[in-house]
Amino acid sequence: MNASDIIAILPELILLVAALAILLVEPFLKPRIVAGVAGGGHDEAGAGGVDSVGPDRTAIVAIALTGFVASVAVSLIVSGHGRVAFGGMAALDNWAVFFKVLFGLTGLVTVLMSGTYLEAHRRHLGEYYALVIFAVIGLDLMAAARDFILFYVAFELMSISSYLLAAYFRYRVKSNEAALKYFLTGSLASAVMLYGISLVYGLTGSTNYHGIAVALGTQGGTAAVLLAIFLIGIGLAFKVSAAPFHMWTPDAYQGAPTPITAFFSTGPKTAAFAVFIGAFVLAFPGAAHQWGIFFIVLSVLTMLVGNVFALVQTNIKRMLAYSSIAHAGYLLGGMAAMGWSRNTYPAMGMLVYLAAYTFMNLGAFAVLTHLKGQNPDKFDYSLKQFAGLGRRSPWAAVLLSLFLLSLTGIPGTAGFIGKFYVFGGMVQAGLVWLAVAGVVLSAVSAYYYLRVIIYMWFKEPEEELQLRGPISGGMAAALALTAAATILIGVIPSRLWDAVVNAFVSLIG
């Protein structure tokens, strides 16, 4: 290991120091009296009798936020040099920096929206923030990986942290069920993917993306290679919630803490697509047409399943879970277009969509997190409880309306720009019918998104849910950041497009 290697992973080292500092500092925090919550002080897990004296964790939150800000800053400072580290296993180029900034902001928003939520449920513990940071380290390394070994280690780091976060409310049956389903299906997908990687190594004698491409040459379409690609694709399809590998998603999203649900729906999904693009373009260019067909099938199934099942949901958290499946389908259509035509435009469109989706989805879940923290015992995310929200909490209703309109793809929002580029990539690749299917299913999604808006502004509530106070400081910052990004990407997408072009050029250059 030399200085260049250290610089290449400096953003992750900063996050590691922050996570360790949190675990070391927490035992020394001074106690303070925690105000009781409605319903007798029970947490979301349903466990009562928790001691009302707890430490002030402001320092822990500050350490976590500082770690994410420093990581993003360092990534930007050392970017643009195309650093390759550890014998070509990792790179710190514009491609990696693009995703590291996106993951850093995802972690930052997750931390900002978590404080008051965890206080309300009496489960405000330091290991929560440490696990979020460890998961982000895994995401960073997945995007920076240029070797399947590093990718798999990073994938497992992210997955194990995610399993623990899903079970954070350990006294709650749904939380345990969510974590168990996530763990079992995730372990199976991981094993399948590892077998595909071992096949690639057996065929080529290399796990490096460029080494695999050189070894395969133009003979990338043999049966053994296609089997390996198929197995690796299945493992990653699980992580992006692609149908028919999506079964874990609704239960895991519903049972996990809402800020963690927001994190699940954005960070791991974005990292998996970063690997889809990076690994498949660099390692398997000779089989691009074949894996393009694989992604066409996945895209159609995922778009259809996500939108159809979202139509019948009356729980908003589960509705957004199926919505995330549908959005994965649109992105898989971009992968299909890239393989089908070997055109670079669909891949760049996918990066725009991933950035847009990150902010608008984090924002939607942030509003749900705020509402749950305001009324932890009675609020259960059911559609009827959103009736009259425009009168009870106008700002929450306005912001949620903005994020839902963006998820629909209304012009002037980030969601429209993302879909414009992805569907445009499909058209350029000659997959006009797939783009038309995506547009039609996007129109279908307007029903379940706009239904929530109608309830908030035009329905009278069946029961009055009391909101305890205004939006807290951390939550206000999270909502302001996501709302600003959703609007700015929708109105001025050129800066994001420039960053996307630079990122993709550094990947293939």
N, C-alpha and C positions, 0 to 999 in steps of 0.2 A: 504494500500500500504506500502510495506517494502523495504529495501535496495535491496533485490534480484529482486523485480519487476522493480525497477529503472534501475538496471544493465542490465536486459533483454531487455529493450527498449532504452538503452543508444545510440545506433547508430541512432535511429529515433529522439531522443531528440536533438542530435547534428545537424541533418538536419533541424529540426524545428527551432532551434536557428539561423541557417544560413539563412533560408527563412525569418524569422522575421527581422533579421539584414539587409537584402537586402531592405526590404520595408521601414525600418526606415532610412537607410543611403541615399537612392536615393534622397529625397527632399533637402539634404544638399550638393549635388555634385556641384562643380563649373562648370560653362558653358565653352564651348570651341566651336570653329568654326568647323563645320562638312564639309568636302570636298564634293563638288557636285558629282553626279553620272551621268553616260551617260543617255541621253534621257531627260534632263531637271529636274532631281531630283525627279522623280515620284517613289513612292514605289511600291512593287509588288501588293499592293492593288489597285493601279491605282489612288491614291489620290495625287493631286498636291498641290503646294502652301505651303508645310511644311516649317516652320521656319528653316533656315540654322544654327541656333545657338542651340547647345544642350550640355548637360553635358557629361563629360568624365566618362564612366561607367567601366573603368578598375577596380575600387575598387569593384564594384558589381560582376564582373566576378571572381575576386580573392576570394571573400567571398564564392561564389558558389563552386568554385573548392576546396577551403579549406574544406568546409563542406563535400563534397563527399570523399575527401582523408581521412579526420578524421573519417568519418563514417566507411569506409572500414577498416582502421587501428584498430579502436576500436572493430569492429566485429571479426577481426582475433585475437586480444589480449585476448578477453574474451571468445573465442570459446572453445569447447571441454569439457565443464563442464555440458552440458545438463540442463541448467537452465530452470525451468518452472515457469511462472509468472502468476499473476492474477487468481489464483485458477485453473490453468491448461488451461487457454484460449490461452496462447502464450508460445513459447519455444525459447530459444536461444541455440540450439544444432548445430551440424555440418551441418545438413540439412538446417536450417535457415541461417547459416553463408554462406554456399555455394551460396545461392541465393542473400543474401545481398551484398556480394562482387560483384556478377555479375551485380546486379542492380546499385550499386554504380559506377562501371566502365561504365555502359550504360549512366548514368546521366553525368558522367565526360566527356565522348566523345561527348555527345550531347551539352554540354556547350562549349567545345573546338571548335566545328565546327560552333557554332551559331554566334559568335561575328562579324566577317567580313560580314557574310550573312545579319544580321540585320542592320548593318551599311549601306550596299549597298542599302537596301530597306527602309532606313530611319525610321525604326520601332524598334530601340534598346531601349527597356524599361525594367526596373527592374522587373516588375511583371512577365515577361516571365520566368526569371530564378527562381523566387519564385514558379511559377506554376509547373515547371519541378521538383523542389525539393519536393513539396507537392505530386506530382504524384509518385515519388520514395518512399516516406514514405508509401504511400498506397501499393505499390508493396512489400516493405519489410514486412509489417504486413500481407499481404496475404500469403506470404511464411512461416511466423512464426506462423500463426494461427493454433490452435488446437481445435477451436470452431467455429461453423458457424456464431455466432453473430459477433465475431471479424473479421472473414473473410468478412462478408457482409459490415461492416462499412469501412474496408480497401478498399474493392472493390468500394464502392461509392466514397471514397476520391480520388482514382485513376481515376475513370470515370469522375467525375465532373471536375477535373483538365484537363483531356484530352479533354473534350468538349470545354473548354475555350481556350486551346492551338490550337485546330483545327480551331477556329474562330479568331485567332490572327490577321490576316489581315482582319479587320472587314469591310473595304471599298471594298473588292473584292467579287464579286458575287459568284465565285466558292468556296471561303473560307467559306462564310455563308452557301452555299448549303451543303458543306462537314460537317460543324458542325451540321446543322439541321438534316441531315440524320443520322449522328452518334448519336446525342442525342435521336432522336425518336426511332430508332431501339434499341439503348442501354437501354433506359428506359423500353421498352417492355421486352427485355431480362432480365433485372434486376427484373422486377415484376414477371416474370415467375419463375425465380430462387428463389425469396423470397417465392413464394407459395410452391415450392418444399421443402424449408427449414422448413416452417411452418408445412407441412405434416409430415416431419421427427420428429419434436418436438411433434406433436400430437400422433404419433405412439410409441415414445420411452420415452417421458418426458425429453429429454436431447438434447442439441445442441453441446455437447462436442463430438469430434470424437471417443474417447475411450468409453465414456458413451453410445453412440449410438451402437457401436459394441457389447458391453456387453448386452444391452437391446435386440438387435435383435438376438444375438446368432447365431445359424446356420440357423435360419428361415428368412434369408435375401431375399429370392426370392418370397415373397408374392406379390400379385398384387399392393397393396397400397405402399409397399416399392419400387417396381420397377417404379411406377408412380412418386414417389418423386425423385428417382435417375434420371429418364428421364428428369424431369423438371429442376433439378440442372444442368444436363449435357447440356441441351439446352442453359441455360444462359452462361455457360462457353464456349460452342461451338461458340457462337457469338463473344466472346472476342478473340478467336484464329482464327477467320475468317474461320470456317469450313463450307463447303457447306452442306445444302442450306442456311446457315445463314451468308453468306459472302457478301451480296448485297451492304452493306455500304462501303466495303473496298476500291475499286478502286477510288470512288469519294472522300472519306475522305483522302486517301493518296495523291491524286492529288491536292486537294484544300488546304491542310494544308501546313505550311512552311516546306521546305524540311528537316531541322534538326528534326522537330517534326514528320514528316513521318518516319524518321529513328527510332525515339524513339517508335512510335506506333508499328512498325513492329517487335520490339524486346522485350522491357520491358513488356508491358501488356500480350503479347503472352506467354512469359516465365513464368510470374506469374500465369497465368491461368493453364498452364501445371503443375506447382508446386502444385496447388490446386487439379487438376485432380488426380495426383499421391497420394498426401498426404491424401486428404479427402476420396477418393474412396478406397484406400488400408486400411486405418485405420478405417473408419466408416462403410464400406459396404463390408467386406470380404466374407460374406455369399452369396452375389449376384454377385461375381466376374465373373462367367461364363456368366450371363445375360448381365452385362454391357460390357463385352468383345465383345459380339455380336453387341451391340449398337455402339461400337467404330469401329468394322469392317466395318459396313455400312457407318459411317461417313468418315472413312479413304478412302475407295474406291471412294466415291462421291467427296471428297475434292481433292484428287490427280488428278482425272480426270478433274474436272472443272478448277482447277488452271492451269494445264499444257495446256489444250486445248485452253482456253481463252487467255493465255499468248502468244500463237503462233501468234495471229492476231494483237497484239498491235504494234503500231508504236510510241507510246509515252513511253519512257523508264521508267518514273515514274509509269505509269499504268502497264507496263510490270512487274516491280518489285513488284507491289501490287498483281498481280495474282500469281507471283512466290512465294510470302509469303504464299498465300493460299495453293499452292502445297506443300510447306515445312511443313505446318501444317498437311497436309494429311499424310506425312511420319511419323510425330510424333504421330499422332492418331493411326497409325498402331502399334507403340510401345505400346500404351495403350491397344489396342486390344490383342496383344500378352501377355501382363501381365495379363489381366483378363482371357483370354482363357486357359492359362496353370498355372497361379499363380506362374510363374517363376519370380525371381527378376532381371534376366539379362536384359530383355527389358527395365525396368525402369531405370537401370543404363545407358544403352545405350542412352536413351532419354536425360538424363542429359548431357552426352557428346555432343549430337547433339545440345542441347539448347545453350551450351557454344560456340560451333563452329559457329552456326548460328548467334548468337549475334554479334560476331566480324566481320564475313564476310559481313553480311548485313549492319551493321553500316558503314563499310568501303565503300561499294558500294554507299550508300546514301551520304557519306561524299564527294566523288568525284563529285557527282551531285550537292551537295551544293556549292562546290568550283566553279564549272563551272557557276552556276546560279549567284553567287556573283560577278564573273568576268564580266558578261554581263547580268545584271538584266532585261533589257528592251527587248532584242531580243531572248535570250535563252529560249526555251519553252520545252526542254527535248525531242523533236522529234528525231527520229532515224537519219534522214538525217543530223542533226546538229552535229552528232558525226563523220561524215565523215572527214577524214584528221586530227583527233585529235592527232594521233601519231606524226604528223609533227609539229602541233601548240603547243602542250603541252605534250611532251613525258612522263614525270613523271605521269601526270594524266592518260594517256592512259595505261601505264604499271600497275599502281595500280588498275585501274578499270578492266583490263584484269585479274589480279590476283584474285580479288574478284569474278568476274564472273566465272572463272574456278573453284574456290572453291564452289560456289553455284551449279555448274554443278556436282561436285563430282569427280574431277580429282585427281588421286593419288598424294600424296605429299602436299595436302592442308587439311585444317580443315574440309571442307565439305565432303571429302572422308572418313575421320575417323568417322564423325558423322553418315553418311549413313551406313558405315560398321557395326557399333555397332547396329544401329536400325534394319537394315535388318537381321543381324545375330540373334537378339532377336526374330524376327518373325520366322526364320527357327527353332530355338530351341524350340519355342512354337508349332511347327507343322503347322504353317501357311505359308507353302512354297509358295503356290500360291499367297498370298498377298505380300510376299517378291519379287517374280518374277514380279508382277504387278508394284511394286514400282521401281524396277530396269528398267523395260521397259519405264515407264513414266519419269524416270530420264534421260534416253537416249533421249526421246522426248524433254526434257527441254534443251538439248544441242543445239538444233536448235536456240532457241530464245536468248540464252546466247552468243553462238558463232557468231551469226549474228551481234551483237553489236561489237564484237572484229574485225570482218571482215571489218565493216564500219570504225572503228577507224584506222586500219592499211593499208587497201587495196582500199579504196574508196576515190575519189577526191571530195572535198566539192562543193556543188552547190552555196553556198555563204560563204564568209569569215567572221567568227565571231572573232572579235578582243578580245584577252585576255589581261586584263589591267596590269597584273603583276604576280609575282611568288606566290606560295602558302604561305599564311600568317603563322605566328608563331603558333597560336592556331590550325588552320587547319592542319598544318604540324605535330603537335603533335598527333592529332586525327588519321591522316592517318598512322603515324608511329606505334602507339599503335595497331591499328586494323590489319595492315599488318603483324606486328611481331607476334601477336597472331594467325593469320590465318596460318602463316608458321610454327610456333612452335608447335601448336596443330597437324598439319599435319605430322610433322617430328618426334616430341617427345611427343606422347600422354600419356605416362605412368604417368606423374605427375598429369595430369588432371584426369586420371582414378583412381588414388589413392584417390584424393579428392572426386570423385564421390562415390567410395565405402564407404568411411568414412561417407559421407553425408547420404547415403541410410541406412547404418547400424544404424546410430543414429535415423533415422525415425522409423524403425520397431523394434529397439532393446528394 
